[in-house]
Amino acid sequence: MSTHDTDTDPARAMYRHRTDAVVDDRGDGPPLVGLHGSLMDRTMFVPQTRALADEYRVVSYDLRARTDRWRGPYDLDDLVEDCRTVLDALDLDSAVLAGMSMGGFVAVRAALAFPERVEGLVLLDSMAEAYPEDEREEYGDLARGVRGADRMPREIAELSADLMFSERTHEEQPDLVERWTDRWHTYPGDAVAAEIESWRTEPGVLDELGDLDVPALAIHGEEDQSIPPERARRTIEALEGRMETIPGAGHPANLERPEPVNDALREFLAEVYG
């Protein structure tokens, strides 16, 4: 398994220069690019990198909120252009995009913006719908609650963990929950607020998905409280793809139950790349 050094390789150095982000890039096979969700970072895809990089080139990168460019405002269209920059900087003509939550919002819009560069779509606990008004307001309250804070308040980080991770994960993997809760507590409040505002009021693109002809897979935790599985099901039906539900998993299903997620990814990638 090879390692691409983001600090010495010229293409990867260009990406760092243009976006101040870090890229994890492992393997030499057909490419899979991971886009993380809100509050997460590129390391959420470590279980997939470990499982798949012997066969595929597995790339993950930090979106703006986890970089020096965290200040808003920016929106999903900006994040789509960042994704294009990553593909360009890593000399990837095309790739399968795997987006978790917010990363999925970006991935579907990237497929609409430059379909010739998207070999397949994997939506990890994500959707293509707009949030309903009551949830927009709730997320607006969350953004206001962290804005201006030196770092995300501990109580909000803990509430986020309660929402994101399944009950089973809280019981069986408390170290995983604690590790991410501690990490969220270090984030600048304004970075979290800008991240939320990038997608909170964005219109959905569900009605546009019929224009896409791209293999698609939805992988969704059965206990996801942030994005109920039925929203993912409507999205994957619009894409004429298939859906795998993960028992005992919440919002970051690929972290909580990596084995079945990796199995589903491996099968999908084999179908896409032959």
DOMI-258232 format. One record per residue (C-alpha): chain; x, y, z; residue in one letter. Coordinates in nm, 2 decimals, always signed. Layout:
# residues N
+-----+--------+--------+--------+------+
| mol |     px |     py |     pz | type |
+-----+--------+--------+--------+------+
|   A |      X |      Y |      Z |    A |
...
+-----+--------+--------+--------+------+
***
This chain:
# residues 274
+-----+--------+--------+--------+------+
| mol |     px |     py |     pz | type |
+-----+--------+--------+--------+------+
|   A |  +0.00 |  +0.00 |  +0.00 |    M |
|   A |  +0.16 |  +0.33 |  -0.11 |    S |
|   A |  +0.14 |  +0.66 |  +0.07 |    T |
|   A |  +0.12 |  +0.99 |  -0.12 |    H |
|   A |  +0.29 |  +1.27 |  +0.08 |    D |
|   A |  +0.07 |  +1.58 |  +0.08 |    T |
|   A |  +0.37 |  +1.80 |  +0.18 |    D |
|   A |  +0.62 |  +1.69 |  -0.09 |    T |
|   A |  +0.41 |  +1.59 |  -0.39 |    D |
|   A |  +0.37 |  +1.91 |  -0.62 |    P |
|   A |  +0.00 |  +1.85 |  -0.69 |    A |
|   A |  -0.09 |  +1.80 |  -0.33 |    R |
|   A |  +0.12 |  +2.09 |  -0.23 |    A |
|   A |  -0.08 |  +2.30 |  -0.47 |    M |
|   A |  -0.40 |  +2.19 |  -0.30 |    Y |
|   A |  -0.25 |  +2.29 |  +0.04 |    R |
|   A |  -0.15 |  +2.63 |  -0.10 |    H |
|   A |  -0.50 |  +2.70 |  -0.25 |    R |
|   A |  -0.71 |  +2.58 |  +0.03 |    T |
|   A |  -0.49 |  +2.54 |  +0.34 |    D |
|   A |  -0.63 |  +2.19 |  +0.38 |    A |
|   A |  -0.48 |  +1.85 |  +0.44 |    V |
|   A |  -0.54 |  +1.55 |  +0.22 |    V |
|   A |  -0.51 |  +1.19 |  +0.31 |    D |
|   A |  -0.43 |  +0.99 |  +0.00 |    D |
|   A |  -0.35 |  +0.62 |  +0.01 |    R |
|   A |  -0.34 |  +0.34 |  -0.25 |    G |
|   A |  -0.29 |  +0.34 |  -0.63 |    D |
|   A |  -0.61 |  +0.19 |  -0.77 |    G |
|   A |  -0.93 |  +0.35 |  -0.90 |    P |
|   A |  -1.01 |  +0.65 |  -0.69 |    P |
|   A |  -1.26 |  +0.69 |  -0.41 |    L |
|   A |  -1.29 |  +1.05 |  -0.26 |    V |
|   A |  -1.44 |  +1.10 |  +0.08 |    G |
|   A |  -1.61 |  +1.42 |  +0.18 |    L |
|   A |  -1.68 |  +1.45 |  +0.55 |    H |
|   A |  -1.99 |  +1.58 |  +0.73 |    G |
|   A |  -2.04 |  +1.87 |  +0.96 |    S |
|   A |  -1.83 |  +1.86 |  +1.28 |    L |
|   A |  -1.63 |  +1.58 |  +1.13 |    M |
|   A |  -1.29 |  +1.59 |  +0.95 |    D |
|   A |  -1.11 |  +1.37 |  +0.69 |    R |
|   A |  -1.01 |  +1.12 |  +0.96 |    T |
|   A |  -1.37 |  +0.99 |  +0.98 |    M |
|   A |  -1.28 |  +0.79 |  +0.67 |    F |
|   A |  -0.98 |  +0.61 |  +0.83 |    V |
|   A |  -1.18 |  +0.28 |  +0.86 |    P |
|   A |  -1.25 |  +0.29 |  +0.49 |    Q |
|   A |  -0.89 |  +0.37 |  +0.40 |    T |
|   A |  -0.76 |  +0.08 |  +0.61 |    R |
|   A |  -1.01 |  -0.16 |  +0.45 |    A |
|   A |  -0.99 |  -0.04 |  +0.08 |    L |
|   A |  -0.66 |  +0.11 |  +0.00 |    A |
|   A |  -0.51 |  -0.22 |  -0.10 |    D |
|   A |  -0.74 |  -0.21 |  -0.40 |    E |
|   A |  -0.83 |  +0.15 |  -0.45 |    Y |
|   A |  -0.69 |  +0.50 |  -0.42 |    R |
|   A |  -0.87 |  +0.63 |  -0.12 |    V |
|   A |  -0.86 |  +1.01 |  -0.07 |    V |
|   A |  -1.02 |  +1.22 |  +0.20 |    S |
|   A |  -0.97 |  +1.59 |  +0.26 |    Y |
|   A |  -1.07 |  +1.85 |  +0.51 |    D |
|   A |  -1.35 |  +2.08 |  +0.40 |    L |
|   A |  -1.33 |  +2.45 |  +0.48 |    R |
|   A |  -1.45 |  +2.44 |  +0.84 |    A |
|   A |  -1.15 |  +2.22 |  +0.94 |    R |
|   A |  -0.90 |  +2.44 |  +0.76 |    T |
|   A |  -0.76 |  +2.79 |  +0.79 |    D |
|   A |  -1.04 |  +2.90 |  +0.56 |    R |
|   A |  -1.31 |  +2.83 |  +0.81 |    W |
|   A |  -1.44 |  +3.19 |  +0.81 |    R |
|   A |  -1.78 |  +3.24 |  +0.64 |    G |
|   A |  -1.99 |  +3.31 |  +0.46 |    P |
|   A |  -1.96 |  +3.03 |  +0.21 |    Y |
|   A |  -2.22 |  +2.80 |  +0.07 |    D |
|   A |  -2.25 |  +2.45 |  -0.09 |    L |
|   A |  -2.15 |  +2.59 |  -0.43 |    D |
|   A |  -1.82 |  +2.71 |  -0.29 |    D |
|   A |  -1.76 |  +2.36 |  -0.14 |    L |
|   A |  -1.84 |  +2.21 |  -0.48 |    V |
|   A |  -1.57 |  +2.42 |  -0.64 |    E |
|   A |  -1.33 |  +2.32 |  -0.36 |    D |
|   A |  -1.41 |  +1.96 |  -0.46 |    C |
|   A |  -1.32 |  +2.04 |  -0.82 |    R |
|   A |  -1.00 |  +2.19 |  -0.69 |    T |
|   A |  -0.91 |  +1.87 |  -0.51 |    V |
|   A |  -0.97 |  +1.66 |  -0.82 |    L |
|   A |  -0.76 |  +1.89 |  -1.02 |    D |
|   A |  -0.48 |  +1.91 |  -0.77 |    A |
|   A |  -0.46 |  +1.54 |  -0.73 |    L |
|   A |  -0.47 |  +1.48 |  -1.11 |    D |
|   A |  -0.80 |  +1.29 |  -1.09 |    L |
|   A |  -0.99 |  +1.31 |  -1.41 |    D |
|   A |  -1.28 |  +1.14 |  -1.23 |    S |
|   A |  -1.36 |  +0.95 |  -0.92 |    A |
|   A |  -1.63 |  +0.79 |  -0.71 |    V |
|   A |  -1.74 |  +1.05 |  -0.45 |    L |
|   A |  -1.85 |  +0.93 |  -0.11 |    A |
|   A |  -2.01 |  +1.21 |  +0.10 |    G |
|   A |  -2.12 |  +1.18 |  +0.46 |    M |
|   A |  -2.41 |  +1.42 |  +0.55 |    S |
|   A |  -2.29 |  +1.76 |  +0.45 |    M |
|   A |  -2.03 |  +1.59 |  +0.23 |    G |
|   A |  -2.32 |  +1.42 |  +0.05 |    G |
|   A |  -2.49 |  +1.75 |  -0.01 |    F |
|   A |  -2.16 |  +1.86 |  -0.18 |    V |
|   A |  -2.12 |  +1.53 |  -0.37 |    A |
|   A |  -2.46 |  +1.53 |  -0.54 |    V |
|   A |  -2.42 |  +1.90 |  -0.64 |    R |
|   A |  -2.07 |  +1.82 |  -0.77 |    A |
|   A |  -2.23 |  +1.54 |  -0.98 |    A |
|   A |  -2.47 |  +1.79 |  -1.12 |    L |
|   A |  -2.20 |  +2.05 |  -1.18 |    A |
|   A |  -1.94 |  +1.83 |  -1.35 |    F |
|   A |  -2.10 |  +1.49 |  -1.41 |    P |
|   A |  -1.82 |  +1.38 |  -1.65 |    E |
|   A |  -1.59 |  +1.37 |  -1.35 |    R |
|   A |  -1.81 |  +1.16 |  -1.12 |    V |
|   A |  -1.79 |  +0.78 |  -1.17 |    E |
|   A |  -2.03 |  +0.71 |  -0.89 |    G |
|   A |  -2.20 |  +0.85 |  -0.59 |    L |
|   A |  -2.21 |  +0.71 |  -0.24 |    V |
|   A |  -2.43 |  +0.90 |  +0.01 |    L |
|   A |  -2.34 |  +0.81 |  +0.37 |    L |
|   A |  -2.63 |  +0.92 |  +0.59 |    D |
|   A |  -2.71 |  +1.20 |  +0.35 |    S |
|   A |  -2.99 |  +1.33 |  +0.12 |    M |
|   A |  -3.07 |  +1.57 |  -0.16 |    A |
|   A |  -3.37 |  +1.73 |  +0.00 |    E |
|   A |  -3.39 |  +2.07 |  +0.17 |    A |
|   A |  -3.43 |  +2.08 |  +0.55 |    Y |
|   A |  -3.79 |  +2.15 |  +0.66 |    P |
|   A |  -3.84 |  +2.49 |  +0.82 |    E |
|   A |  -3.86 |  +2.37 |  +1.18 |    D |
|   A |  -3.52 |  +2.20 |  +1.14 |    E |
|   A |  -3.37 |  +2.51 |  +0.97 |    R |
|   A |  -3.47 |  +2.71 |  +1.27 |    E |
|   A |  -3.32 |  +2.45 |  +1.51 |    E |
|   A |  -2.99 |  +2.46 |  +1.33 |    Y |
|   A |  -3.00 |  +2.83 |  +1.32 |    G |
|   A |  -3.04 |  +2.83 |  +1.70 |    D |
|   A |  -2.73 |  +2.60 |  +1.72 |    L |
|   A |  -2.53 |  +2.83 |  +1.50 |    A |
|   A |  -2.62 |  +3.13 |  +1.72 |    R |
|   A |  -2.53 |  +2.93 |  +2.03 |    G |
|   A |  -2.17 |  +2.87 |  +1.92 |    V |
|   A |  -2.11 |  +3.19 |  +1.72 |    R |
|   A |  -1.84 |  +3.41 |  +1.89 |    G |
|   A |  -1.72 |  +3.14 |  +2.12 |    A |
|   A |  -1.35 |  +3.07 |  +2.14 |    D |
|   A |  -1.44 |  +2.71 |  +2.11 |    R |
|   A |  -1.75 |  +2.50 |  +2.08 |    M |
|   A |  -1.91 |  +2.49 |  +2.43 |    P |
|   A |  -1.87 |  +2.15 |  +2.60 |    R |
|   A |  -2.24 |  +2.11 |  +2.66 |    E |
|   A |  -2.32 |  +2.17 |  +2.29 |    I |
|   A |  -2.05 |  +1.92 |  +2.19 |    A |
|   A |  -2.21 |  +1.66 |  +2.42 |    E |
|   A |  -2.56 |  +1.73 |  +2.29 |    L |
|   A |  -2.43 |  +1.68 |  +1.94 |    S |
|   A |  -2.28 |  +1.35 |  +2.04 |    A |
|   A |  -2.61 |  +1.24 |  +2.18 |    D |
|   A |  -2.78 |  +1.33 |  +1.85 |    L |
|   A |  -2.52 |  +1.19 |  +1.62 |    M |
|   A |  -2.42 |  +0.86 |  +1.77 |    F |
|   A |  -2.66 |  +0.57 |  +1.82 |    S |
|   A |  -2.75 |  +0.44 |  +2.16 |    E |
|   A |  -2.56 |  +0.12 |  +2.08 |    R |
|   A |  -2.25 |  +0.31 |  +2.00 |    T |
|   A |  -2.28 |  +0.51 |  +2.33 |    H |
|   A |  -2.30 |  +0.18 |  +2.51 |    E |
|   A |  -2.04 |  -0.03 |  +2.32 |    E |
|   A |  -1.79 |  +0.24 |  +2.20 |    Q |
|   A |  -1.78 |  +0.51 |  +2.46 |    P |
|   A |  -1.42 |  +0.59 |  +2.37 |    D |
|   A |  -1.52 |  +0.67 |  +2.01 |    L |
|   A |  -1.79 |  +0.91 |  +2.13 |    V |
|   A |  -1.56 |  +1.07 |  +2.38 |    E |
|   A |  -1.29 |  +1.12 |  +2.13 |    R |
|   A |  -1.51 |  +1.31 |  +1.88 |    W |
|   A |  -1.68 |  +1.50 |  +2.16 |    T |
|   A |  -1.34 |  +1.62 |  +2.28 |    D |
|   A |  -1.24 |  +1.72 |  +1.93 |    R |
|   A |  -1.56 |  +1.92 |  +1.87 |    W |
|   A |  -1.49 |  +2.11 |  +2.19 |    H |
|   A |  -1.17 |  +2.25 |  +2.03 |    T |
|   A |  -1.34 |  +2.40 |  +1.73 |    Y |
|   A |  -1.37 |  +2.78 |  +1.70 |    P |
|   A |  -1.74 |  +2.86 |  +1.75 |    G |
|   A |  -1.75 |  +3.08 |  +1.43 |    D |
|   A |  -1.61 |  +2.79 |  +1.23 |    A |
|   A |  -1.90 |  +2.57 |  +1.34 |    V |
|   A |  -2.15 |  +2.84 |  +1.28 |    A |
|   A |  -2.02 |  +2.91 |  +0.93 |    A |
|   A |  -2.03 |  +2.54 |  +0.85 |    E |
|   A |  -2.39 |  +2.51 |  +0.96 |    I |
|   A |  -2.49 |  +2.82 |  +0.76 |    E |
|   A |  -2.33 |  +2.68 |  +0.45 |    S |
|   A |  -2.61 |  +2.43 |  +0.42 |    W |
|   A |  -2.89 |  +2.51 |  +0.67 |    R |
|   A |  -3.11 |  +2.71 |  +0.43 |    T |
|   A |  -2.99 |  +2.57 |  +0.10 |    E |
|   A |  -3.26 |  +2.45 |  -0.14 |    P |
|   A |  -3.28 |  +2.08 |  -0.22 |    G |
|   A |  -3.18 |  +1.93 |  -0.55 |    V |
|   A |  -3.40 |  +1.62 |  -0.54 |    L |
|   A |  -3.59 |  +1.72 |  -0.85 |    D |
|   A |  -3.27 |  +1.76 |  -1.05 |    E |
|   A |  -3.14 |  +1.41 |  -0.99 |    L |
|   A |  -3.33 |  +1.27 |  -1.28 |    G |
|   A |  -3.08 |  +1.44 |  -1.50 |    D |
|   A |  -2.80 |  +1.23 |  -1.37 |    L |
|   A |  -2.69 |  +0.90 |  -1.51 |    D |
|   A |  -2.45 |  +0.78 |  -1.25 |    V |
|   A |  -2.43 |  +0.47 |  -1.03 |    P |
|   A |  -2.54 |  +0.55 |  -0.68 |    A |
|   A |  -2.55 |  +0.39 |  -0.34 |    L |
|   A |  -2.70 |  +0.51 |  -0.02 |    A |
|   A |  -2.56 |  +0.37 |  +0.31 |    I |
|   A |  -2.76 |  +0.49 |  +0.62 |    H |
|   A |  -2.77 |  +0.41 |  +0.99 |    G |
|   A |  -3.10 |  +0.28 |  +1.09 |    E |
|   A |  -3.09 |  +0.49 |  +1.41 |    E |
|   A |  -2.99 |  +0.82 |  +1.24 |    D |
|   A |  -3.17 |  +1.10 |  +1.42 |    Q |
|   A |  -3.01 |  +1.38 |  +1.21 |    S |
|   A |  -3.13 |  +1.26 |  +0.87 |    I |
|   A |  -3.40 |  +1.00 |  +0.89 |    P |
|   A |  -3.35 |  +0.70 |  +0.66 |    P |
|   A |  -3.67 |  +0.78 |  +0.46 |    E |
|   A |  -3.51 |  +1.10 |  +0.33 |    R |
|   A |  -3.21 |  +0.90 |  +0.20 |    A |
|   A |  -3.45 |  +0.65 |  +0.05 |    R |
|   A |  -3.63 |  +0.92 |  -0.15 |    R |
|   A |  -3.29 |  +1.05 |  -0.28 |    T |
|   A |  -3.16 |  +0.71 |  -0.38 |    I |
|   A |  -3.49 |  +0.63 |  -0.56 |    E |
|   A |  -3.45 |  +0.95 |  -0.76 |    A |
|   A |  -3.10 |  +0.84 |  -0.85 |    L |
|   A |  -3.23 |  +0.49 |  -0.94 |    E |
|   A |  -2.97 |  +0.34 |  -0.70 |    G |
|   A |  -2.99 |  +0.11 |  -0.41 |    R |
|   A |  -2.98 |  +0.16 |  -0.03 |    M |
|   A |  -2.81 |  -0.04 |  +0.24 |    E |
|   A |  -2.92 |  +0.03 |  +0.60 |    T |
|   A |  -2.68 |  -0.04 |  +0.89 |    I |
|   A |  -2.84 |  -0.17 |  +1.21 |    P |
|   A |  -2.73 |  -0.02 |  +1.53 |    G |
|   A |  -2.57 |  +0.28 |  +1.36 |    A |
|   A |  -2.66 |  +0.65 |  +1.39 |    G |
|   A |  -2.54 |  +0.94 |  +1.18 |    H |
|   A |  -2.17 |  +0.86 |  +1.12 |    P |
|   A |  -2.25 |  +0.49 |  +1.03 |    A |
|   A |  -1.91 |  +0.44 |  +0.86 |    N |
|   A |  -1.74 |  +0.51 |  +1.19 |    L |
|   A |  -1.98 |  +0.33 |  +1.42 |    E |
|   A |  -2.02 |  +0.01 |  +1.21 |    R |
|   A |  -1.73 |  +0.01 |  +0.96 |    P |
|   A |  -1.74 |  -0.36 |  +0.86 |    E |
|   A |  -2.08 |  -0.37 |  +0.69 |    P |
|   A |  -2.02 |  -0.02 |  +0.54 |    V |
|   A |  -1.69 |  -0.13 |  +0.40 |    N |
|   A |  -1.85 |  -0.45 |  +0.25 |    D |
|   A |  -2.12 |  -0.24 |  +0.08 |    A |
|   A |  -1.85 |  +0.01 |  -0.05 |    L |
|   A |  -1.63 |  -0.28 |  -0.18 |    R |
|   A |  -1.92 |  -0.43 |  -0.37 |    E |
|   A |  -2.03 |  -0.10 |  -0.52 |    F |
|   A |  -1.68 |  +0.00 |  -0.63 |    L |
|   A |  -1.63 |  -0.34 |  -0.80 |    A |
|   A |  -1.95 |  -0.27 |  -0.99 |    E |
|   A |  -1.85 |  +0.08 |  -1.09 |    V |
|   A |  -1.49 |  +0.00 |  -1.19 |    Y |
|   A |  -1.54 |  -0.35 |  -1.31 |    G |
+-----+--------+--------+--------+------+
***
